[in-house]
Amino acid sequence: MVTPRILHQFLARSLRDIRFEEVMMGFGMFFLHNLDLETMALPDIQEDDAEVRKVYGNAVNSHERRSSAQQTVPLLALTAQAQQKDYPWGSSITWSNLEEILSSVPHQFLKPVEFDDNSLHLQESKLLFTQFSGEIWLSIHPSYLKGGQCPCLDNFKSAMELWTVEGIKKFVMDFCIVPSGHGLPGCPLRLTHSQQSFQDRASIYFPSPATVSSKITSLWQHYSRNGAYLDIYHRYLKIWDAEKKDLLNQDLGLIFSSLQCLPMDAHNKQTTVIWRAHQNKLQFIANPKYYPIVEIGHPSRPLKTTQKAQLSGTVVERRLFEEQWVVLSIVNYDCSPGKN
């Protein structure tokens, strides 16, 4: 808000006509509700006379020129790669860029989850996964959860949504998403060999009874009794026939392959660590299935030194010789017998 300096009589008359002083005394502010910012004009107000134009004409013209210049500024042109619907970030990005994007804007980068639960063979698979999703969060320290509360899941859909970035945001105070390099062309070998696919990660959270019993201090033992999800899973393995057990494991692998995120577990260690944190942020790993890219690219390496503009004398002499040879060949051809 600016209080105008009254230097001219026509301005004083105009402010008096719109009762500027009375409004300011009563409300402390004054608005021109119908002011057109493009033309700097008010409807139902007579056009400025010569006196006004003489004083304010330059300012009005300057505004018109600025408006015209702003309208003619060309829009930024996207590259052909970026215009592709399937690859809005480009079909190839470097590993460091992937890490940065997932740590800052994972909700914008990752593709939405698409899963048809009709592709599952058994209803028990959905019930078991829903129970797993709710119970596995009980092993998180309450300080990492909003209000210290774990999610309460009542159906398979809510269990699937829990493992998305948006689902995690609902319950976790602070978290970070790290990339998985499994199956990504161009991914550093050290990551490709050390990481499992999301489908194979199902076996981490649904270990066999023999695996659980072989680790005396394993956290999985607590989930293997008193009706917890592993207790029920192991019962199925005990009483079902081979075909039905295979269908159950196939369903679990299919579900896990469709998850957007999972805990950044440390399954390669002897002790069971499901949840890890870095700088007080709970870590999750993202499924490469939902990266809108084709491959991991390599960063371009800038030249260490500036290329010299001047060629050496030896190179210049050679190029002159080649040029003269071409000219002499043309001349000799034109002067050969039989040519006019």
N, C-alpha and C positions, 0 to 999 in steps of 0.2 A: 504494500500500500504506500502511495506517495501523495503527499499534500502539495498541490500545485502552487508555484510561486506566481502571484498575480502581478504581471508586469505590463499588461495591456488591458484597455477598457473592454474590448470585445470578450476577453476571457472572464472578466468580472461580471459582465452581463450574462454570459452563458451559465456561470456557476450560480448566479442569483435565480435564473429561470428554472434550474433543476433543484433549487432549494438545498444546495450543497451544505451551507453552513448550519442550517437547522437540523439536517440529518446527522451531520457529524457531532453536533452538540448532544443529540439524543442517543445515538447509537455508537459513536466513535469510529465508524467506518462507512464507506460509501462504495456501492458496486454498480457498474454499468452492465446490467444483465444481458442486454442484447447486442453487445459490442461484437462486431465481426472482426476477428483477429487477422483475417486474410486481407480485407479491404480497409481496415481501420475506420469503419463507418458504423453509424447507428441508424436503424430504421426510423422513419417519420421525423428525421432531423434535416432541415434545409441544408443545401450544399454550401460549403465554405465560400465566403466572399473573397474579394481581392486582397483585403487587409489580412485575413487569416492565411491565405495562400502565401502572401509576401513574407510572413513571419515563420510559418510552419511548413511551407511547401517543400523545402529541402529535406526535412525529416520524413515527411510522407513519402516523397520520391525514393529516399534511401531505403525505407521499409519495403516499398514495392520492388526495388531492385534486389534486395536480400531475399524476398519471397520467391522471386523468379529464379534466382540462382539456386535456391534450395530445391526447387521443383525440377531443375534440369540436372541435378547430380545423378549420375548413373548408379543403378543398383549394383552391388557386388555380384559378380558372376561366379556361380559355383562351377567347379571342375566337372568334367563329364563323369568322373567316378562318383563324386559326391551327389550328383543328380540321380543316380540309380536308386530306385526305391529300396532295394534289398541291402544296399551298402551305403547308408547315409554318412558314415564316417570314413568311407573309402574301403575298397576291398582288401587292402593290406595296410597294417599299422605296425609299428615297432613294439617290441615287448615292453620297453620302458613307457611308451605312450599308453599301452594297454593297462599297465599297472596304475598309471596316473589317472586314467579315465575311470577305472573301477573304484579307485579310492575316493574320487571326488563326486562323480555323477553316475553311479551304477544304475539308478532308476531310469536315466535317459538312455543309457547305452544298451543294456540288456533287452533282448526281445521278450515279449510277454510269453508266459507259459501256455502251452497248448497241450491238453491231455484229454483223451476220451476214455473215461473209466469203463466204458462198455467193452474195451479191448482186453480187460482183465478176465481171467477164467473163473476165479473164486470170489465169493462175497467175503470169505474169511480174510482174504488178502487186504481188502480195504479196511476191515475192522482192526486187523493186526497193525497195519501201518498207522492208523489213527491213534491207537493206544501207544505205539512206539513214539510218535511225535510229541504227545503230551508228556510221557514219562521221561524221555531223554532230557527235556529241559529242566527237570527237577535236579539235575546234577550241576546246574549253573549256580554260582555264588549269587545270592540275592542282590548284592550291590551293583551288579551289571544289569539288573532288570528294573523297569519302570515300576515304582511302588513295591519293588521286591516280589512281584507276583508273576508266577508262571502262567502261560496260556492255558485256557480251559477249552478243549476241543470237543465238539459234539457230533461231528460228521467228517466224512472223508474229504470233502471240498475244503473245509476249514483247515484240515491237516496239510493239504497241498499248498494252500495259500500261506501257511506259516513259514514255508521255506522259500518265499520270494523276498525281494528287497523290501517291498511295502509291508509284508507281513512281519519281517524282522523289526522294522521301524516301530511297529505298534507296541513291542514288548521290551526292546533292548535300549538301554540308556545311550550308549555310544558303541559303534561297531565300524569295522572296515571290511571291504570285500577285496580278496586277492584272486588273481587269475589262476586257472589251471591250464597247463599246456598240453594235456593229453589229447592226442589225435590232431593237433593243429600243425599243418605244414609250416616249416620254417621255425618251429619252436626250438629254443636251445636244448641240446641233447640232455644236459644235466637235469632238466625239468621233465622232459618226455619220459625218461627211464624211471624217475622217482615217483611219478604220480599215477594213480589209478583212474580209470574211467568212473563216471558216476554210477554206472550199472554195476561195476565190480565192487564199489563201495558198499553195496547192500550187504555183502558178506562180512564187512567190518562190524556193522550194527546188528547183524543176525548171525553170529558165529555158531558153529556146531556145538553140541554138548561136550564133545571131546576137547575142543579148543578152550572152552570155559573152564572145564575141570583141570586142564593142564596148567592153568595160571592161578596159583593159590590166592594171590593178592589182587586178582583181576576185578575191576569194577563191574564186569558183566555178571559176576556171581550174584550180586545184589538184585539184578534184573531177572535172575533165573529161578526165583522162588517167590512164594506168597502171591501167586497169580499175576506177577508182572509180565510184561510183553514177551520176554524171552522164555519165561516159564511156559506160557501158552504155546509159543512157537516150538519149543522142544517137545511138548506134548503131541503136537501135530506130527512132528517127525517120528515120534514113537509109535503112534497108533494108525497113521495113514499108510496106504500102500505107496509103492514107488512112483506110480504115475501121478497120484495126487500131490505127493511131495514135490515132484518136479514142476508141476503147474504152480504150486505156491511160490517156489523159488524163482520161477520165470516171471510171475506177477511182481514180486518184490524187485527184481532187477529192472523190469519195465518201469515201475514207479520211480525208482531211484534215478534212472536214466533221464526222467522227465522233470526232475527237481531243478529249480533255478540255482539254489545255494545249498550248502551243507556246512557243518562245522569244520573248521580248519584243524582236524584231528591229527594226532601224532601216532598213527597206528603202526609205524615201523619200529617203535620202541618196545622194550619189554613190558613196561608199565602202560596201563591203559589211560590215555589222556584224550578225552572227547573234545573238551573245550579249551581253547587257547586264547590268550589275550596279549596285545602288544600296545604299550603306552596307554593302558587302561581302556583299550578298545577291544571288544569281543571280535574275534576273527572268523570270517566265513569265506569259503572258497566258491567261486562261481563256475557254473557248468559251461564249457566251451560250446555246447549245443546252442546257446542263446547269444553268442557273440555275432554281431552282424558284419562279419569279415570273412574272407576266404583263407588268409594265411597271415603269418607273422613276417613282416618285412624287416629288412636290415637298414639301419640308419646310413644315410649317405655320408661318405667321408670327404670333408673339404680338403682341397689341396694344401699341403703343408707350406709351400712357398708359391708366390705369385709367378705365373708363367712369364718369361721374358718376351717382350714384344719384338725385339730385334733378333733376326736370325744370324747365325755365324757366317763368316766370310766363305767358308768351305761350302756351306749349303747354298748361299747366294750364287756362287760360281757354278755349282751343279745345275741349279734351276735356270740360270742364264744359258748354259750350254744346251739344255733340253729345249728351251724356247727357240734358240737360234736354229737348232736342228730341224724343228718342225717347220720354221719359216723357209729354210733352204730347201726342204723336201717339196714344199708347195711350189716354190719358184721353179725348181728343176722340172717338176711335172708339167707346169704350164709351158715351159720352153722346149719340151721334148718334141722330136719330129712328128709331123702329122697334126700338131695342134695349131689352130689359127690364132 
